[in-house]
Amino acid sequence: MSVATEDLIKFIEDVYLDEVIQFCKEIIEIESPTTDREAVNHVGELLKRKASQLGASIEVEPSGVEDRGDHIIARWPGHDNSLKPILVIAHMDTVWKKGTLADMPFRVEANKIYGPGIFDMKGAVVYVIEAMRIIRDLNKKTRRPITILFNSDEEINSTTSRPVINREAKKSEYALILEGGVGESVLTARKGIMYFKITAKGKASHAGMDHEKGINAIEEISHQVLKIQGFTDYQIGTTVSCGVIQGGTRTNVIPAHAVLEVDARVPTNEEVVRLTKEMESLTPVLAGAELDIYTLVKRPPLDRTEGVVHLFENAKKFAKDLGYELEETSTGAISDGNLTAALGVPTLDGLGPIGDGAHAVYEHIDKDKIPKRLALLVKLLEEL
């Protein structure tokens, strides 16, 4: 079977669209909240069967945690196996608890396909399996080997899958992340997440009898809040939010201890360094007070590096060959693409279904956009 590139979208619409929708129904109706091991592994069994039927070799990576499903790796050889593979990542878990289907059933209404997890990101899981099926049905072979990682705990920070992601990314030439895009654009940048915990230590005393002998830790942390909030720079794209404050024991005791927790979103690794320096340079305002500052980079930024730009330019060319213009954008949300990009692997994100409503009751994907996005994925897998 031979199909010209410019006809691929129409071909997918005519031949595969109904089966893609049926596959979406099948996987959506297997509810898979992250912390239900049996439920997530049920999705994994379905994917192992589907990928095996398409000629993949299957590996199961145990999560090692009793309330998490295992991770599934499907590997296909390429035309030139001396080339480093393309790594594709899609997660099997969702934020929706079991029983959600009763109120949010899978359904197709006009141009929207609804269901818990269809946009984030079971539709994407369907897309990559179907893309490999289309390549097989067209009697084609990918230029590079293909590695698809279906991980089980992305919705809780890829806690057990992160070592597997890191290992596979280091072996790969490119990473394709199948989270949903922003509109019809793909993502060439994501902000990173930083966490700071600032502990102020003061001195307790009686609030009525010995007020002047105390050092109020809440007062100290309040001074720090005002300074930290000023680290936000909308022009650069860095936002800093003082989100949680705890302190004090009784109203009649000058508080000797207060804790502030801070969320920060940073667009580049350069900003990670700058903000870390700013936060760790904080000094007490009150005489005798002390500060302890803890810094954690939860997820580094997905920087728009030269490698990312080159990868996007390839995707843009493939889209043009398919008959449309592909745009790029960025977001403050995170994905597993933050992890692959941090290892220096050129990463293109937002390649999953076009839709809206991640984690919301109106979560859906657009039916008429399925062939367009699926065709792009076919070309990326086949020709990169």
Secondary structure, DSSP 8 states (H G I E B T S, - for coil): ----GGGHHHHHHHHTHHHHHHHHHHHHTS--BTT-HHHHHHHHHHHHHHHHHTT-EEEEE---STTS--EEEEEE--S-TTS--EEEEEE--BS--TTGGGTS--EEETTEEE-TTIIIIIHHHHHHHHHHHHHHHTT---SS-EEEEEES-GGGTTTTTHHHHHHHHHT-SEEEE-S--BTTBEEEEE-EEEEEEEEEE-B--BTTTSGGG-B-HHHHHHHHHHHHHTT-BTTTTBEEEEEEEEE-S-TTB--SEEEEEEEEEESSHHHHHHHHHHHHT---SSTT-EEEEEEEEEE--B---HHHHHHHHHHHHHHHHHTS---EEEESS--THHHHHHTT--EEB--S--EE-TTSTT-EEEGGGHHHHHHHHHHHHHH-
